[in-house]
Structures are given as C-alpha cells and as structure tokens.
Amino acid sequence: MTEANEPIAVRARVTVTGRVQGVGYRAFTVRVATQRGLVGGVRNLDDGRVELEVEGPKDSILALLEVLKVGPPASRVTAVQTEWGNATGRHAEFLVWY
C-alpha cells in the first residue's frame, strides 16, 4: 500500500543515439539516475546506441531525460527516444548492464 503523497513509479525504456559510446555515457547515466533515486540499468547496443530501462517517479525520469539529451562533455546526442510503461519493481539500484 502506498501513501497518498508517495509518487507512483513508472518505467521508461530509452534509446539514445549519437556519439554515446566510448565517452563515459553509461557511467554518466548511472551517476545522474542514482542521484535522482531511480533504478534500472544502461547498456551499449551493437549499433552504437545506448539503451536504458529506468523506473521511478515520472517527474524524476523526465528530469533525467533532459540531462541525457546533453550527456557528458565528450558525447554528442542526436536523439533520445522514450517508451513509457508500468513499473515492474524488479530493480533495486541503477547499474551498467553488459
């Protein structure tokens, strides 16, 4: 049972396109997501994109998405695509997935 003032958790599957591999993008994502109390993970895809699954309050995820559009200094993000869904509750922290 959740309390009335506790935000409802949602899930977002995010794909980031651009120069996002080999520039510290995954470590950057873990740091920012953890600071916002989000859970899930991030991985490199074979086609050069980065994919993440993140769960938590929607406003916190929206704030994360704004930061992901910029990325770390060496990155160059060209697109961030997001699919929303219901939280699964299967994550306890935010990790790099290999």
Gaussian input, Z-matrix of N, CA and C with variables (Angstrom, degrees):
# hf/3-21g

backbone

0 1
 N
 C     1     B1
 C     2     B2     1     A1
 N     3     B3     2     A2     1     D1
 C     4     B4     3     A3     2     D2
 C     5     B5     4     A4     3     D3
 N     6     B6     5     A5     4     D4
 C     7     B7     6     A6     5     D5
 C     8     B8     7     A7     6     D6
 N     9     B9     8     A8     7     D7
 C    10    B10     9     A9     8     D8
 C    11    B11    10    A10     9     D9
 N    12    B12    11    A11    10    D10
 C    13    B13    12    A12    11    D11
 C    14    B14    13    A13    12    D12
 N    15    B15    14    A14    13    D13
 C    16    B16    15    A15    14    D14
 C    17    B17    16    A16    15    D15
 N    18    B18    17    A17    16    D16
 C    19    B19    18    A18    17    D17
 C    20    B20    19    A19    18    D18
 N    21    B21    20    A20    19    D19
 C    22    B22    21    A21    20    D20
 C    23    B23    22    A22    21    D21
 N    24    B24    23    A23    22    D22
 C    25    B25    24    A24    23    D23
 C    26    B26    25    A25    24    D24
 N    27    B27    26    A26    25    D25
 C    28    B28    27    A27    26    D26
 C    29    B29    28    A28    27    D27
 N    30    B30    29    A29    28    D28
 C    31    B31    30    A30    29    D29
 C    32    B32    31    A31    30    D30
 N    33    B33    32    A32    31    D31
 C    34    B34    33    A33    32    D32
 C    35    B35    34    A34    33    D33
 N    36    B36    35    A35    34    D34
 C    37    B37    36    A36    35    D35
 C    38    B38    37    A37    36    D36
 N    39    B39    38    A38    37    D37
 C    40    B40    39    A39    38    D38
 C    41    B41    40    A40    39    D39
 N    42    B42    41    A41    40    D40
 C    43    B43    42    A42    41    D41
 C    44    B44    43    A43    42    D42
 N    45    B45    44    A44    43    D43
 C    46    B46    45    A45    44    D44
 C    47    B47    46    A46    45    D45
 N    48    B48    47    A47    46    D46
 C    49    B49    48    A48    47    D47
 C    50    B50    49    A49    48    D48
 N    51    B51    50    A50    49    D49
 C    52    B52    51    A51    50    D50
 C    53    B53    52    A52    51    D51
 N    54    B54    53    A53    52    D52
 C    55    B55    54    A54    53    D53
 C    56    B56    55    A55    54    D54
 N    57    B57    56    A56    55    D55
 C    58    B58    57    A57    56    D56
 C    59    B59    58    A58    57    D57
 N    60    B60    59    A59    58    D58
 C    61    B61    60    A60    59    D59
 C    62    B62    61    A61    60    D60
 N    63    B63    62    A62    61    D61
 C    64    B64    63    A63    62    D62
 C    65    B65    64    A64    63    D63
 N    66    B66    65    A65    64    D64
 C    67    B67    66    A66    65    D65
 C    68    B68    67    A67    66    D66
 N    69    B69    68    A68    67    D67
 C    70    B70    69    A69    68    D68
 C    71    B71    70    A70    69    D69
 N    72    B72    71    A71    70    D70
 C    73    B73    72    A72    71    D71
 C    74    B74    73    A73    72    D72
 N    75    B75    74    A74    73    D73
 C    76    B76    75    A75    74    D74
 C    77    B77    76    A76    75    D75
 N    78    B78    77    A77    76    D76
 C    79    B79    78    A78    77    D77
 C    80    B80    79    A79    78    D78
 N    81    B81    80    A80    79    D79
 C    82    B82    81    A81    80    D80
 C    83    B83    82    A82    81    D81
 N    84    B84    83    A83    82    D82
 C    85    B85    84    A84    83    D83
 C    86    B86    85    A85    84    D84
 N    87    B87    86    A86    85    D85
 C    88    B88    87    A87    86    D86
 C    89    B89    88    A88    87    D87
 N    90    B90    89    A89    88    D88
 C    91    B91    90    A90    89    D89
 C    92    B92    91    A91    90    D90
 N    93    B93    92    A92    91    D91
 C    94    B94    93    A93    92    D92
 C    95    B95    94    A94    93    D93
 N    96    B96    95    A95    94    D94
 C    97    B97    96    A96    95    D95
 C    98    B98    97    A97    96    D96
 N    99    B99    98    A98    97    D97
 C   100   B100    99    A99    98    D98
 C   101   B101   100   A100    99    D99
 N   102   B102   101   A101   100   D100
 C   103   B103   102   A102   101   D101
 C   104   B104   103   A103   102   D102
 N   105   B105   104   A104   103   D103
 C   106   B106   105   A105   104   D104
 C   107   B107   106   A106   105   D105
 N   108   B108   107   A107   106   D106
 C   109   B109   108   A108   107   D107
 C   110   B110   109   A109   108   D108
 N   111   B111   110   A110   109   D109
 C   112   B112   111   A111   110   D110
 C   113   B113   112   A112   111   D111
 N   114   B114   113   A113   112   D112
 C   115   B115   114   A114   113   D113
 C   116   B116   115   A115   114   D114
 N   117   B117   116   A116   115   D115
 C   118   B118   117   A117   116   D116
 C   119   B119   118   A118   117   D117
 N   120   B120   119   A119   118   D118
 C   121   B121   120   A120   119   D119
 C   122   B122   121   A121   120   D120
 N   123   B123   122   A122   121   D121
 C   124   B124   123   A123   122   D122
 C   125   B125   124   A124   123   D123
 N   126   B126   125   A125   124   D124
 C   127   B127   126   A126   125   D125
 C   128   B128   127   A127   126   D126
 N   129   B129   128   A128   127   D127
 C   130   B130   129   A129   128   D128
 C   131   B131   130   A130   129   D129
 N   132   B132   131   A131   130   D130
 C   133   B133   132   A132   131   D131
 C   134   B134   133   A133   132   D132
 N   135   B135   134   A134   133   D133
 C   136   B136   135   A135   134   D134
 C   137   B137   136   A136   135   D135
 N   138   B138   137   A137   136   D136
 C   139   B139   138   A138   137   D137
 C   140   B140   139   A139   138   D138
 N   141   B141   140   A140   139   D139
 C   142   B142   141   A141   140   D140
 C   143   B143   142   A142   141   D141
 N   144   B144   143   A143   142   D142
 C   145   B145   144   A144   143   D143
 C   146   B146   145   A145   144   D144
 N   147   B147   146   A146   145   D145
 C   148   B148   147   A147   146   D146
 C   149   B149   148   A148   147   D147
 N   150   B150   149   A149   148   D148
 C   151   B151   150   A150   149   D149
 C   152   B152   151   A151   150   D150
 N   153   B153   152   A152   151   D151
 C   154   B154   153   A153   152   D152
 C   155   B155   154   A154   153   D153
 N   156   B156   155   A155   154   D154
 C   157   B157   156   A156   155   D155
 C   158   B158   157   A157   156   D156
 N   159   B159   158   A158   157   D157
 C   160   B160   159   A159   158   D158
 C   161   B161   160   A160   159   D159
 N   162   B162   161   A161   160   D160
 C   163   B163   162   A162   161   D161
 C   164   B164   163   A163   162   D162
 N   165   B165   164   A164   163   D163
 C   166   B166   165   A165   164   D164
 C   167   B167   166   A166   165   D165
 N   168   B168   167   A167   166   D166
 C   169   B169   168   A168   167   D167
 C   170   B170   169   A169   168   D168
 N   171   B171   170   A170   169   D169
 C   172   B172   171   A171   170   D170
 C   173   B173   172   A172   171   D171
 N   174   B174   173   A173   172   D172
 C   175   B175   174   A174   173   D173
 C   176   B176   175   A175   174   D174
 N   177   B177   176   A176   175   D175
 C   178   B178   177   A177   176   D176
 C   179   B179   178   A178   177   D177
 N   180   B180   179   A179   178   D178
 C   181   B181   180   A180   179   D179
 C   182   B182   181   A181   180   D180
 N   183   B183   182   A182   181   D181
 C   184   B184   183   A183   182   D182
 C   185   B185   184   A184   183   D183
 N   186   B186   185   A185   184   D184
 C   187   B187   186   A186   185   D185
 C   188   B188   187   A187   186   D186
 N   189   B189   188   A188   187   D187
 C   190   B190   189   A189   188   D188
 C   191   B191   190   A190   189   D189
 N   192   B192   191   A191   190   D190
 C   193   B193   192   A192   191   D191
 C   194   B194   193   A193   192   D192
 N   195   B195   194   A194   193   D193
 C   196   B196   195   A195   194   D194
 C   197   B197   196   A196   195   D195
 N   198   B198   197   A197   196   D196
 C   199   B199   198   A198   197   D197
 C   200   B200   199   A199   198   D198
 N   201   B201   200   A200   199   D199
 C   202   B202   201   A201   200   D200
 C   203   B203   202   A202   201   D201
 N   204   B204   203   A203   202   D202
 C   205   B205   204   A204   203   D203
 C   206   B206   205   A205   204   D204
 N   207   B207   206   A206   205   D205
 C   208   B208   207   A207   206   D206
 C   209   B209   208   A208   207   D207
 N   210   B210   209   A209   208   D208
 C   211   B211   210   A210   209   D209
 C   212   B212   211   A211   210   D210
 N   213   B213   212   A212   211   D211
 C   214   B214   213   A213   212   D212
 C   215   B215   214   A214   213   D213
 N   216   B216   215   A215   214   D214
 C   217   B217   216   A216   215   D215
 C   218   B218   217   A217   216   D216
 N   219   B219   218   A218   217   D217
 C   220   B220   219   A219   218   D218
 C   221   B221   220   A220   219   D219
 N   222   B222   221   A221   220   D220
 C   223   B223   222   A222   221   D221
 C   224   B224   223   A223   222   D222
 N   225   B225   224   A224   223   D223
 C   226   B226   225   A225   224   D224
 C   227   B227   226   A226   225   D225
 N   228   B228   227   A227   226   D226
 C   229   B229   228   A228   227   D227
 C   230   B230   229   A229   228   D228
 N   231   B231   230   A230   229   D229
 C   232   B232   231   A231   230   D230
 C   233   B233   232   A232   231   D231
 N   234   B234   233   A233   232   D232
 C   235   B235   234   A234   233   D233
 C   236   B236   235   A235   234   D234
 N   237   B237   236   A236   235   D235
 C   238   B238   237   A237   236   D236
 C   239   B239   238   A238   237   D237
 N   240   B240   239   A239   238   D238
 C   241   B241   240   A240   239   D239
 C   242   B242   241   A241   240   D240
 N   243   B243   242   A242   241   D241
 C   244   B244   243   A243   242   D242
 C   245   B245   244   A244   243   D243
 N   246   B246   245   A245   244   D244
 C   247   B247   246   A246   245   D245
 C   248   B248   247   A247   246   D246
 N   249   B249   248   A248   247   D247
 C   250   B250   249   A249   248   D248
 C   251   B251   250   A250   249   D249
 N   252   B252   251   A251   250   D250
 C   253   B253   252   A252   251   D251
 C   254   B254   253   A253   252   D252
 N   255   B255   254   A254   253   D253
 C   256   B256   255   A255   254   D254
 C   257   B257   256   A256   255   D255
 N   258   B258   257   A257   256   D256
 C   259   B259   258   A258   257   D257
 C   260   B260   259   A259   258   D258
 N   261   B261   260   A260   259   D259
 C   262   B262   261   A261   260   D260
 C   263   B263   262   A262   261   D261
 N   264   B264   263   A263   262   D262
 C   265   B265   264   A264   263   D263
 C   266   B266   265   A265   264   D264
 N   267   B267   266   A266   265   D265
 C   268   B268   267   A267   266   D266
 C   269   B269   268   A268   267   D267
 N   270   B270   269   A269   268   D268
 C   271   B271   270   A270   269   D269
 C   272   B272   271   A271   270   D270
 N   273   B273   272   A272   271   D271
 C   274   B274   273   A273   272   D272
 C   275   B275   274   A274   273   D273
 N   276   B276   275   A275   274   D274
 C   277   B277   276   A276   275   D275
 C   278   B278   277   A277   276   D276
 N   279   B279   278   A278   277   D277
 C   280   B280   279   A279   278   D278
 C   281   B281   280   A280   279   D279
 N   282   B282   281   A281   280   D280
 C   283   B283   282   A282   281   D281
 C   284   B284   283   A283   282   D282
 N   285   B285   284   A284   283   D283
 C   286   B286   285   A285   284   D284
 C   287   B287   286   A286   285   D285
 N   288   B288   287   A287   286   D286
 C   289   B289   288   A288   287   D287
 C   290   B290   289   A289   288   D288
 N   291   B291   290   A290   289   D289
 C   292   B292   291   A291   290   D290
 C   293   B293   292   A292   291   D291

   B1=1.4451
   B2=1.5305
   B3=1.3078
   B4=1.4563
   B5=1.5156
   B6=1.3082
   B7=1.4465
   B8=1.5256
   B9=1.3038
   B10=1.4620
   B11=1.5287
   B12=1.3312
   B13=1.4559
   B14=1.5298
   B15=1.3259
   B16=1.4584
   B17=1.5344
   B18=1.3583
   B19=1.4676
   B20=1.5298
   B21=1.3101
   B22=1.4623
   B23=1.5210
   B24=1.3222
   B25=1.4638
   B26=1.5250
   B27=1.3276
   B28=1.4576
   B29=1.5285
   B30=1.3351
   B31=1.4591
   B32=1.5184
   B33=1.3185
   B34=1.4661
   B35=1.5186
   B36=1.3265
   B37=1.4608
   B38=1.5272
   B39=1.3381
   B40=1.4575
   B41=1.5267
   B42=1.3276
   B43=1.4534
   B44=1.5249
   B45=1.3364
   B46=1.4614
   B47=1.5289
   B48=1.3300
   B49=1.4533
   B50=1.5226
   B51=1.3279
   B52=1.4619
   B53=1.5153
   B54=1.3067
   B55=1.4667
   B56=1.5309
   B57=1.3329
   B58=1.4620
   B59=1.5309
   B60=1.3216
   B61=1.4598
   B62=1.5243
   B63=1.3347
   B64=1.4627
   B65=1.5194
   B66=1.3234
   B67=1.4669
   B68=1.5355
   B69=1.3313
   B70=1.4612
   B71=1.5157
   B72=1.3291
   B73=1.4684
   B74=1.5284
   B75=1.3339
   B76=1.4697
   B77=1.5229
   B78=1.3310
   B79=1.4692
   B80=1.5282
   B81=1.3276
   B82=1.4598
   B83=1.5261
   B84=1.3306
   B85=1.4592
   B86=1.5283
   B87=1.3298
   B88=1.4685
   B89=1.5232
   B90=1.3132
   B91=1.4696
   B92=1.5302
   B93=1.3259
   B94=1.4642
   B95=1.5336
   B96=1.3324
   B97=1.4676
   B98=1.5282
   B99=1.3281
   B100=1.4643
   B101=1.5282
   B102=1.3285
   B103=1.4754
   B104=1.5244
   B105=1.3223
   B106=1.4636
   B107=1.5314
   B108=1.3346
   B109=1.4556
   B110=1.5204
   B111=1.3312
   B112=1.4626
   B113=1.5191
   B114=1.3288
   B115=1.4610
   B116=1.5202
   B117=1.3364
   B118=1.4592
   B119=1.5048
   B120=1.3398
   B121=1.4477
   B122=1.5071
   B123=1.3399
   B124=1.4554
   B125=1.5251
   B126=1.3373
   B127=1.4657
   B128=1.5240
   B129=1.3408
   B130=1.4596
   B131=1.5168
   B132=1.3226
   B133=1.4543
   B134=1.5290
   B135=1.3167
   B136=1.4613
   B137=1.5237
   B138=1.3214
   B139=1.4650
   B140=1.5341
   B141=1.3542
   B142=1.4596
   B143=1.5148
   B144=1.3146
   B145=1.4632
   B146=1.5301
   B147=1.3138
   B148=1.4657
   B149=1.5217
   B150=1.3432
   B151=1.4556
   B152=1.5163
   B153=1.3342
   B154=1.4467
   B155=1.5105
   B156=1.3045
   B157=1.4576
   B158=1.5136
   B159=1.3206
   B160=1.4557
   B161=1.5206
   B162=1.3345
   B163=1.4583
   B164=1.5209
   B165=1.3258
   B166=1.4581
   B167=1.5089
   B168=1.3281
   B169=1.4674
   B170=1.5322
   B171=1.3300
   B172=1.4612
   B173=1.5253
   B174=1.3283
   B175=1.4675
   B176=1.5250
   B177=1.3237
   B178=1.4669
   B179=1.5226
   B180=1.3311
   B181=1.4660
   B182=1.5236
   B183=1.3228
   B184=1.4661
   B185=1.5259
   B186=1.3312
   B187=1.4673
   B188=1.5310
   B189=1.3340
   B190=1.4652
   B191=1.5210
   B192=1.3230
   B193=1.4628
   B194=1.5288
   B195=1.3228
   B196=1.4637
   B197=1.5249
   B198=1.3195
   B199=1.4683
   B200=1.5305
   B201=1.3360
   B202=1.4627
   B203=1.5233
   B204=1.3198
   B205=1.4705
   B206=1.5233
   B207=1.3290
   B208=1.4647
   B209=1.5255
   B210=1.3354
   B211=1.4561
   B212=1.5138
   B213=1.3396
   B214=1.4627
   B215=1.5378
   B216=1.3368
   B217=1.4742
   B218=1.5327
   B219=1.3146
   B220=1.4684
   B221=1.5356
   B222=1.3213
   B223=1.4677
   B224=1.5187
   B225=1.3301
   B226=1.4633
   B227=1.5225
   B228=1.3057
   B229=1.4624
   B230=1.5247
   B231=1.3422
   B232=1.4643
   B233=1.5287
   B234=1.3475
   B235=1.4688
   B236=1.5251
   B237=1.3288
   B238=1.4656
   B239=1.5255
   B240=1.3365
   B241=1.4626
   B242=1.5198
   B243=1.3140
   B244=1.4641
   B245=1.5185
   B246=1.3333
   B247=1.4626
   B248=1.5209
   B249=1.3264
   B250=1.4632
   B251=1.5205
   B252=1.3315
   B253=1.4536
   B254=1.5178
   B255=1.3106
   B256=1.4663
   B257=1.5221
   B258=1.3120
   B259=1.4629
   B260=1.5223
   B261=1.3312
   B262=1.4560
   B263=1.5261
   B264=1.3362
   B265=1.4547
   B266=1.5155
   B267=1.3334
   B268=1.4697
   B269=1.5244
   B270=1.3347
   B271=1.4734
   B272=1.5226
   B273=1.3501
   B274=1.4534
   B275=1.5232
   B276=1.3425
   B277=1.4556
   B278=1.5182
   B279=1.3297
   B280=1.4634
   B281=1.5208
   B282=1.3370
   B283=1.4626
   B284=1.5169
   B285=1.3350
   B286=1.4559
   B287=1.5162
   B288=1.3126
   B289=1.4734
   B290=1.5097
   B291=1.3306
   B292=1.4739
   B293=1.5040
   A1=109.23
   A2=116.97
   A3=120.63
   A4=109.78
   A5=115.01
   A6=119.75
   A7=109.14
   A8=116.79
   A9=121.88
   A10=112.38
   A11=118.71
   A12=120.44
   A13=113.09
   A14=118.21
   A15=121.79
   A16=108.99
   A17=116.84
   A18=118.58
   A19=111.47
   A20=115.82
   A21=121.64
   A22=108.50
   A23=116.21
   A24=120.85
   A25=110.09
   A26=114.93
   A27=122.80
   A28=107.92
   A29=116.07
   A30=121.59
   A31=108.65
   A32=115.58
   A33=120.87
   A34=108.16
   A35=115.75
   A36=121.58
   A37=105.12
   A38=115.93
   A39=122.14
   A40=109.60
   A41=116.01
   A42=122.17
   A43=107.91
   A44=115.99
   A45=121.72
   A46=108.57
   A47=115.77
   A48=122.77
   A49=109.86
   A50=116.19
   A51=122.05
   A52=109.35
   A53=116.42
   A54=120.39
   A55=106.69
   A56=115.06
   A57=120.82
   A58=112.54
   A59=117.59
   A60=120.44
   A61=108.75
   A62=115.34
   A63=120.49
   A64=113.56
   A65=117.07
   A66=121.12
   A67=112.04
   A68=117.71
   A69=121.23
   A70=114.27
   A71=116.92
   A72=120.11
   A73=112.01
   A74=118.16
   A75=119.74
   A76=111.19
   A77=117.83
   A78=120.90
   A79=110.25
   A80=116.94
   A81=122.48
   A82=109.97
   A83=116.81
   A84=121.81
   A85=111.04
   A86=117.41
   A87=120.93
   A88=110.22
   A89=116.99
   A90=120.91
   A91=111.05
   A92=117.09
   A93=120.71
   A94=111.30
   A95=117.33
   A96=120.60
   A97=110.93
   A98=116.72
   A99=121.05
   A100=110.72
   A101=117.07
   A102=120.77
   A103=111.55
   A104=116.72
   A105=121.56
   A106=112.61
   A107=117.13
   A108=120.86
   A109=113.88
   A110=117.23
   A111=121.60
   A112=110.77
   A113=116.28
   A114=121.82
   A115=109.36
   A116=115.60
   A117=121.29
   A118=110.00
   A119=116.47
   A120=119.66
   A121=112.09
   A122=114.57
   A123=122.72
   A124=108.55
   A125=116.45
   A126=121.03
   A127=109.99
   A128=115.01
   A129=120.99
   A130=108.38
   A131=116.25
   A132=122.00
   A133=108.86
   A134=117.07
   A135=122.16
   A136=113.13
   A137=118.06
   A138=121.32
   A139=113.63
   A140=117.40
   A141=121.25
   A142=114.96
   A143=117.30
   A144=120.71
   A145=109.87
   A146=115.71
   A147=122.97
   A148=106.97
   A149=115.70
   A150=121.63
   A151=108.80
   A152=116.69
   A153=118.87
   A154=110.29
   A155=113.87
   A156=122.34
   A157=105.15
   A158=115.69
   A159=120.35
   A160=109.21
   A161=115.18
   A162=120.96
   A163=110.32
   A164=115.01
   A165=121.83
   A166=109.47
   A167=116.91
   A168=120.49
   A169=110.62
   A170=116.69
   A171=120.36
   A172=112.43
   A173=118.25
   A174=119.09
   A175=111.62
   A176=117.64
   A177=121.16
   A178=110.87
   A179=116.61
   A180=120.07
   A181=110.31
   A182=117.69
   A183=120.48
   A184=111.31
   A185=117.23
   A186=121.18
   A187=110.24
   A188=117.08
   A189=121.00
   A190=110.70
   A191=117.43
   A192=121.45
   A193=111.65
   A194=116.92
   A195=120.05
   A196=110.91
   A197=117.07
   A198=121.21
   A199=110.11
   A200=117.36
   A201=121.00
   A202=112.06
   A203=117.71
   A204=121.35
   A205=111.58
   A206=116.62
   A207=122.00
   A208=109.76
   A209=117.29
   A210=122.09
   A211=113.33
   A212=116.23
   A213=120.52
   A214=109.91
   A215=117.34
   A216=120.64
   A217=116.05
   A218=119.62
   A219=121.30
   A220=113.20
   A221=117.58
   A222=119.96
   A223=111.17
   A224=114.88
   A225=121.65
   A226=106.74
   A227=116.28
   A228=122.36
   A229=109.08
   A230=115.99
   A231=119.85
   A232=112.32
   A233=117.43
   A234=119.90
   A235=110.00
   A236=114.93
   A237=122.64
   A238=106.32
   A239=115.94
   A240=121.16
   A241=108.74
   A242=116.54
   A243=121.42
   A244=110.59
   A245=115.24
   A246=122.45
   A247=106.75
   A248=116.85
   A249=122.39
   A250=110.70
   A251=115.61
   A252=120.98
   A253=110.33
   A254=114.81
   A255=121.18
   A256=109.99
   A257=116.19
   A258=120.72
   A259=109.99
   A260=115.90
   A261=121.22
   A262=111.88
   A263=116.79
   A264=120.68
   A265=114.04
   A266=117.67
   A267=119.70
   A268=113.86
   A269=118.27
   A270=121.34
   A271=109.87
   A272=115.40
   A273=120.85
   A274=112.42
   A275=116.33
   A276=122.16
   A277=108.43
   A278=117.11
   A279=120.49
   A280=108.40
   A281=116.46
   A282=122.39
   A283=112.64
   A284=116.08
   A285=121.74
   A286=106.44
   A287=116.88
   A288=121.88
   A289=108.51
   A290=115.93
   A291=121.63
   A292=110.33
   D1=129.38
   D2=179.55
   D3=-98.03
   D4=152.53
   D5=177.31
   D6=-81.14
   D7=155.66
   D8=-174.69
   D9=-59.94
   D10=-32.15
   D11=-177.29
   D12=-92.28
   D13=0.98
   D14=179.10
   D15=-84.51
   D16=125.13
   D17=-178.76
   D18=-64.09
   D19=145.81
   D20=177.79
   D21=-77.95
   D22=132.79
   D23=179.27
   D24=-80.52
   D25=142.52
   D26=174.42
   D27=-129.42
   D28=171.94
   D29=178.58
   D30=-120.92
   D31=141.46
   D32=173.14
   D33=-129.67
   D34=131.74
   D35=170.76
   D36=-103.64
   D37=120.70
   D38=-170.55
   D39=-121.22
   D40=136.12
   D41=174.64
   D42=-120.26
   D43=126.69
   D44=-177.56
   D45=-113.55
   D46=128.43
   D47=-177.61
   D48=-114.06
   D49=147.95
   D50=178.09
   D51=133.16
   D52=-155.69
   D53=174.45
   D54=-87.27
   D55=87.94
   D56=-173.05
   D57=-127.25
   D58=4.54
   D59=174.28
   D60=-115.51
   D61=141.71
   D62=-179.35
   D63=77.95
   D64=15.16
   D65=-177.96
   D66=-127.48
   D67=11.18
   D68=180.00
   D69=81.74
   D70=18.83
   D71=-175.66
   D72=-66.15
   D73=-40.50
   D74=-179.53
   D75=-65.39
   D76=-45.71
   D77=179.20
   D78=-62.62
   D79=-39.97
   D80=176.20
   D81=-59.14
   D82=-45.61
   D83=-179.09
   D84=-63.21
   D85=-43.67
   D86=178.35
   D87=-60.04
   D88=-46.00
   D89=-178.54
   D90=-61.24
   D91=-48.51
   D92=-176.86
   D93=-68.33
   D94=-42.66
   D95=179.63
   D96=-64.18
   D97=-41.74
   D98=179.72
   D99=-64.83
   D100=-40.63
   D101=178.04
   D102=-60.28
   D103=-29.33
   D104=-179.06
   D105=-93.30
   D106=4.40
   D107=177.47
   D108=73.88
   D109=22.70
   D110=-179.38
   D111=-91.55
   D112=158.55
   D113=179.43
   D114=-126.98
   D115=158.08
   D116=179.22
   D117=140.76
   D118=-141.15
   D119=-179.42
   D120=-167.57
   D121=168.31
   D122=-178.08
   D123=-137.17
   D124=143.93
   D125=179.18
   D126=-146.47
   D127=156.33
   D128=170.55
   D129=-81.04
   D130=144.74
   D131=173.18
   D132=-103.54
   D133=154.88
   D134=-178.00
   D135=-61.05
   D136=-24.29
   D137=-177.05
   D138=-89.22
   D139=8.01
   D140=177.05
   D141=96.48
   D142=-6.99
   D143=177.63
   D144=-86.87
   D145=169.20
   D146=173.24
   D147=-117.75
   D148=138.61
   D149=179.85
   D150=-121.73
   D151=139.78
   D152=173.21
   D153=-138.71
   D154=151.87
   D155=171.70
   D156=-120.31
   D157=126.43
   D158=-174.53
   D159=-134.97
   D160=140.97
   D161=178.06
   D162=-129.56
   D163=144.31
   D164=178.60
   D165=156.65
   D166=-169.01
   D167=177.90
   D168=-61.82
   D169=139.12
   D170=-176.02
   D171=-58.82
   D172=-38.91
   D173=-179.33
   D174=-64.89
   D175=-34.44
   D176=176.71
   D177=-69.00
   D178=-38.74
   D179=177.62
   D180=-67.51
   D181=-40.68
   D182=177.41
   D183=-61.04
   D184=-38.94
   D185=176.87
   D186=-65.36
   D187=-40.20
   D188=176.39
   D189=-61.03
   D190=-43.42
   D191=-178.86
   D192=-59.77
   D193=-38.16
   D194=178.43
   D195=-63.58
   D196=-39.07
   D197=178.78
   D198=-71.36
   D199=-37.84
   D200=179.50
   D201=-63.84
   D202=-28.26
   D203=178.52
   D204=-65.56
   D205=-24.31
   D206=178.48
   D207=-94.88
   D208=-50.41
   D209=179.53
   D210=74.29
   D211=-176.56
   D212=178.04
   D213=-71.57
   D214=166.54
   D215=-173.29
   D216=-54.01
   D217=-38.16
   D218=-175.86
   D219=-82.00
   D220=-7.70
   D221=-177.31
   D222=-85.37
   D223=164.33
   D224=172.62
   D225=-142.39
   D226=98.41
   D227=-176.45
   D228=-84.06
   D229=129.43
   D230=178.16
   D231=-107.85
   D232=-22.34
   D233=179.13
   D234=-159.50
   D235=145.77
   D236=173.04
   D237=-131.24
   D238=115.53
   D239=179.61
   D240=-108.99
   D241=138.00
   D242=-175.45
   D243=-131.22
   D244=133.64
   D245=171.81
   D246=-117.48
   D247=127.95
   D248=-177.32
   D249=-97.35
   D250=149.40
   D251=176.25
   D252=-159.20
   D253=-172.54
   D254=178.31
   D255=-82.42
   D256=142.72
   D257=177.61
   D258=-64.20
   D259=143.54
   D260=179.06
   D261=-95.54
   D262=-26.01
   D263=-177.99
   D264=74.55
   D265=12.06
   D266=-175.60
   D267=-88.39
   D268=-6.41
   D269=-178.19
   D270=-105.26
   D271=143.15
   D272=178.15
   D273=-109.72
   D274=-17.81
   D275=-179.57
   D276=-154.09
   D277=-179.07
   D278=178.25
   D279=-110.28
   D280=123.51
   D281=-172.11
   D282=-129.55
   D283=161.74
   D284=166.83
   D285=-84.18
   D286=127.62
   D287=176.08
   D288=-100.77
   D289=140.08
   D290=179.10
   D291=-114.31

